[in-house]
Amino acid sequence: MSKLNIDQKTIGELFADKKTDFLIPDYQRPYAWGETECQTLWDDIFAFAIPEDDADKFEKDAEYFLGPIVTFKNGQGKQEIIDGQQRITTLMLLLRSFYERSGSMKDKNTESMRAKIEQCVWKTNEFGEPNRDALKIDSEVATDDDKAEFLEILRSGGAPDSFKSRYARNYRFFQKRIDDFLAKYPSFFPYLPVRILRNCILLPIEAEDQDAALRIFSTLNDRGKPLSDADIFKAEFYKYFSRIGSKEDFMRRWGELERLSSLAFNSSSSLDELFTLYMYFLRAKQGITSTTTEALRKFYEKESYKVLKAEATLRDLETLMGFWYDVNNQNADRFSDRILKLLFVLNYAPNSMWRYFVSVYFMHCRRPDGLLEEQAFLKFLTRTVGFIWGYTFINPAVNAIRTPIYREMVNLVNGEEASFSDFRFDRSNLEIAMRNYRFSNQRRMTRPMLTWWAYQHPRQTLLRREIHFDIEHIYARSRMECEPLKAPESAELLGNKSLLEQQINIRAADYRFSDKVRYYKGSQKGRGATKIAELLEIADGKNDFTEEDILERNEAIVKGFLDYLGKNGLLQ
């Protein structure tokens, strides 16, 4: 068992220790705290140190716990921070703010406070004099500009407006809070920083080595900033590439993965999304069809993260990331118009399973140049749309789709076509399910069906993903108040609905059809027409849109979808 040194310490004891030499290593995530986290820290510490706005009500033995700090001593004798960098960095900025704001004060208490802070921020000689060029903390994780600003702030105490980093913004935030505090409670001023140093507690956990530190790291959270699985995976990659002498190259490649994933995935943990997509490819290669899916970290940590200790894995992730970046950006140089239209439709799928399925297809079927064979990919996407849409009508449970998709994933990597031959639909049963489904705007299948239908029009062009589409009632709901339908439920049929750009929908929503036509066609001054081809055709060809039109169009959509399934081999 690895040895752990765990000893509760005050901030002053930990930071002022002459052995303290913190390093935030380059595999760590960037400094991420903003004003919200700094405000919370300030409010909590202030309420603790100056209870009820009265420094005299403070109990001298009181303690305020700020959480654990996980480190290990590296080969250069520095304490690499594995967990706690956000707090340590922010506390350094806070202490430096107090030191800077008290520079002109000569009273005994303030001078004593400043001497204590000096020992926390800078290394000192045997007489306790600070060396302003020897800080107690260094960071290799930030960009060069950010790192330079952080170190300059600690050295000089200045953060001009030209400094744009999070370090500078947070430092200026603390300066303002300290100024407000000093103006309101001048006699209490030295008590607050001293109580931060003497009574605020950290729990430093010093592990024997990096592996032990990472195991602890994997179970802890920074205050307000949960660790992502990708943070763990990055550290494992980092160790591997450091051993083979490619640390700098790895950091460059990882930075590019972070950049692309943040642009491609609408997720707060975008790299976790990439690792999830890749996990399904690895699962399929292992023949796993179980619908019980392991947590992401549990999957990758097998055999001491063996899969992450390989150049091939990073290359795969880069290739997969490039694919999804191009999907997100609708890259016409990579994909044909027909492919991009199907990918647009899938983006409105009732669940996210299509992303995993497409990832497995891409990773297995890609050519050496990283591209896919056009006709085969077109057939795969066309069938995938039909199956996921149809299966959701028959088996609406959220996780039901896993059973057929997982099985077809394994079929794909075994060189078989994804035919869904064991899961074909009975046309009559599916038609009944569709006709019994109430297509209110918020239900799972309403928007997917309208998106699919929009692209069945022969003149429908590719829609841009960045445009927000609402659901339009062609026969307006407000119109029903004065011209009620014979069957009020007809208003919620697919036959009465269409995708429509949000800006146009806002203007056209409550108008009669004759007025809506002007908005559809963009005849209002300075207004563009809708890109939905079917709506333009309706606007050009009809003087009114009646209940009969709703029912006729609804039949066309339902039968059109069933025929679509039949053409793609998905009906019994």
Secondary structure, 3 states (H helix, E strand, C coil): CCCEEECCEEHHHHHHCCCCCEEECCCCCCCCCCHHHHHHHHHHHHHHHCHHHCHHHCCCCCCEEEEEEEEEECCCCCEEEEECHHHHHHHHHHHHHHHHHCCCCCCHHHHHHHHHHHHHHEEECCCCCEEEEEECEEECCCCHHHHHHHHHHHHHCCCCCCCCCHHHHHHHHHHHHHHHHHHHCHHHCCHHHHHHHHHEEEEEEEECCHHHHHHHHCCCCECCECCCHHHHHHHHHHHHHHHCCCHHHHHHHHHHHHHHHHHHCCCCCHHHHHHHHHHHHHHHHCCCCCCCCCCHHHHHCHHHHHHHCCHHHHHHHHHHHHHHHHHHCCCCCCCCHHHHHHHHHHCCCCCCHHHHHHHHHHHHHCCCCCCCCHHHHHHHHHHHHHHHHHHHHHCCCCCCCHHHHHHHHHHHHCCCCCCCHHHCECHHHHHHHHHHCCCCCCCCCHHHHHHHHHCCCCCCCCCCCCCCEEEEECCCCHHHHCCCCCCHHHHHCHHHEEEEEHHHHHHHCCCCHHHHHHHHHCCCCCCCCCCCHHHHHHHHHCCCCCHHHHHHHHHHHHHHHHHHHHHCCCEC
